Amino acid sequence: MDDIDRAILRELQTDGRIAYADLGPKVGLSASAARQRLQRLLDSKAVQVVGVTDPMSMGGQAMALLGIGVDGDPRAVADELAARSEVVYAVLTSGGFDLFAEVVAPGPRELLDFVNDVVRPVEGVRQIQSFPYFGIHTHRFLWDVG
């Protein structure tokens, strides 16, 4: 990844729908060259361009962060949970929990069912602490790309 790739990523963080005709000049390329560069970044999985929703603002949704303690390898538990559509984010960590999983369910009852019927029975799970969301205060995708 070079400086031009990083410039493309910075522009996309600001406006993921920017036209190639606008992107190219901002990063010192033609529109065609910008399109080719972005396609290479997409193909290499260095970047994804997606629409981000706020499930809480859509109504009738329940979200929670689950702190999960694991006996054994937390990667196996993370893999199993990440395969579920309810899990929108999973991260391995250290400290009081071995992994965190962000979960979206149609409502509070379904969230409880997911925790009790799906997460608890996973082999190796020894502890779950649920942090239900009342709303999303800040949700950024602006990281320093160099």
C-alpha positions, 0 to 999 in steps of 0.5 A, a space after each residue: 500500500 502506497 501513499 496514493 492508496 492511503 489517500 484514496 482510503 482517507 477520501 472514502 472514509 469521508 465519502 464512501 460514495 464519491 464519484 471517480 471523477 471527483 476522487 481521482 483529482 483529489 488523490 492526483 490520479 485520473 478518474 480511470 486510474 482511481 477506479 483501478 486503484 480502488 478495485 485493486 484495494 477491494 480485490 485485496 480485501 484492504 477495504 470494503 465500501 458498504 452502507 452502514 445502518 443504525 439498528 437502534 434508529 430503525 425501531 424494534 431492535 435490541 442490541 448488546 455487547 456480550 463480554 464472553 469468558 472462555 475456557 480454552 481457545 477463544 478463537 474457536 468460540 469467536 468463529 462459531 459466533 461470527 457465523 451467526 447473522 445476529 453477531 455483527 462484530 466480534 473481537 478477541 481481547 484480554 483482561 476480564 473477557 476473552 472476546 466481545 461480540 456485538 449482537 443485534 436481535 429483533 427485540 429484547 426477548 430474542 436477544 435473551 433467547 440468543 444469549 441463552 439458547 445460542 451463546 451459552 451452549 457453545 463449548 468453552 463458554 464459561 461466562 457471559 456478561 451482557 451490556 444492552 444498548 439504549 442507543 448509539 452515541 458515536 459510531 465512527 469509521 475514521 481510522 488513521 490510514 497513514 
